Amino acid sequence: MIYHICKIIDWENANIASEYRADSLESEGLIHCSTSTQVPRVLNSFYKGQQDLALLVIDLSRLEPQVKWEPGLDKPDELFPHVFGPINLDAIDRTITLPINADGNFKIPSLG
């Protein structure tokens, strides 16, 4: 499994469009994803204080676009999964709502 953080409204729109497209797909040609161990740091580094977020749990065995493991922007020695195309909805195993704590950090569910 790999994971993608998105706004709940973007996930709702994906269900209407029958595929998920992040803004980064248009601007960078890819959708940024993370492994289960990367999710907490990515959430609290890049999304701190943001509300109405969801975590898409993506099953690699059902994902149609190509995935490449590439260095991260903030961690060039660490590889992150990047999806090179819109995510087919049947590859989404489940979605997890991401509530925030009073300090703006996220209460992150177990992803193991």
C-alpha positions as CSV (number, residue, x, y, z in Angstrom):
1,M,0.0,0.0,0.0
2,I,1.0,3.6,-0.6
3,Y,-0.8,6.7,0.7
4,H,-1.9,10.1,-0.6
5,I,-3.1,13.0,1.4
6,C,-5.8,15.1,-0.1
7,K,-8.7,17.4,0.7
8,I,-11.9,15.6,1.4
9,I,-13.7,17.8,-1.3
10,D,-11.1,16.6,-3.8
11,W,-11.8,13.0,-3.0
12,E,-15.6,13.7,-3.3
13,N,-15.0,15.3,-6.7
14,A,-12.9,12.2,-7.8
15,N,-15.9,10.0,-7.1
16,I,-17.9,12.2,-9.5
17,A,-15.1,12.2,-12.1
18,S,-14.4,8.5,-11.7
19,E,-10.7,9.1,-11.2
20,Y,-8.5,11.0,-8.7
21,R,-6.3,13.8,-10.1
22,A,-4.2,15.9,-7.7
23,D,-3.2,19.5,-8.7
24,S,0.4,18.2,-8.8
25,L,-0.5,15.9,-11.7
26,E,-1.2,19.0,-13.9
27,S,1.7,21.1,-12.5
28,E,4.4,18.4,-12.1
29,G,3.1,15.4,-14.0
30,L,2.8,13.2,-10.9
31,I,0.9,12.6,-7.7
32,H,2.9,12.6,-4.6
33,C,2.5,9.6,-2.3
34,S,4.1,8.2,0.8
35,T,4.8,5.0,2.5
36,S,3.1,4.2,5.9
37,T,6.3,5.3,7.8
38,Q,6.5,8.6,5.8
39,V,2.9,9.7,6.3
40,P,3.2,11.1,9.9
41,R,6.2,13.3,8.9
42,V,4.7,14.5,5.7
43,L,1.3,15.3,7.4
44,N,2.8,17.3,10.2
45,S,5.5,19.0,8.0
46,F,3.4,20.0,5.0
47,Y,-0.2,20.0,6.2
48,K,0.0,21.1,9.9
49,G,-3.2,22.9,10.9
50,Q,-5.2,22.1,7.8
51,Q,-8.6,20.7,8.2
52,D,-10.9,18.4,6.1
53,L,-8.1,16.1,4.9
54,A,-8.3,12.5,4.0
55,L,-5.7,9.8,3.5
56,L,-6.2,7.6,0.4
57,V,-4.9,4.1,0.9
58,I,-3.8,2.9,-2.5
59,D,-3.4,-0.7,-3.4
60,L,-0.4,-0.9,-5.7
61,S,-1.6,-4.2,-7.2
62,R,-4.7,-2.5,-8.6
63,L,-3.1,0.9,-9.6
64,E,-3.1,1.4,-13.3
65,P,-0.6,4.3,-13.8
66,Q,3.1,3.8,-13.4
67,V,4.7,4.4,-10.0
68,K,8.3,5.5,-9.7
69,W,10.2,5.7,-6.4
70,E,12.1,9.0,-6.4
71,P,13.9,11.2,-3.9
72,G,11.7,13.6,-1.9
73,L,12.0,17.3,-2.0
74,D,12.8,17.6,1.7
75,K,14.7,14.3,2.0
76,P,16.8,13.7,-1.2
77,D,18.2,10.5,0.3
78,E,14.7,9.0,0.9
79,L,12.6,7.5,-1.9
80,F,8.9,8.4,-2.2
81,P,6.3,6.8,-4.5
82,H,5.2,9.1,-7.3
83,V,2.1,8.1,-9.4
84,F,2.4,9.2,-13.1
85,G,-1.2,9.5,-14.0
86,P,-4.7,9.8,-12.6
87,I,-5.5,7.2,-9.9
88,N,-8.2,4.7,-10.9
89,L,-10.8,4.6,-8.1
90,D,-10.8,0.8,-7.8
91,A,-7.1,1.1,-6.6
92,I,-8.3,3.0,-3.5
93,D,-8.6,0.4,-0.8
94,R,-10.1,2.8,1.7
95,T,-10.0,6.4,2.8
96,I,-9.2,7.7,6.3
97,T,-10.4,11.0,7.7
98,L,-7.5,12.9,9.3
99,P,-8.6,14.8,12.4
100,I,-6.2,17.4,13.9
101,N,-5.3,17.9,17.6
102,A,-5.6,21.3,19.3
103,D,-1.9,22.0,18.6
104,G,-2.5,21.6,14.8
105,N,-0.8,18.3,14.5
106,F,-2.6,15.2,13.2
107,K,-4.0,12.3,15.1
108,I,-2.6,9.6,12.8
109,P,-4.2,6.2,12.7
110,S,-2.2,3.0,12.7
111,L,-1.4,2.2,9.1
112,G,0.3,-1.2,9.6
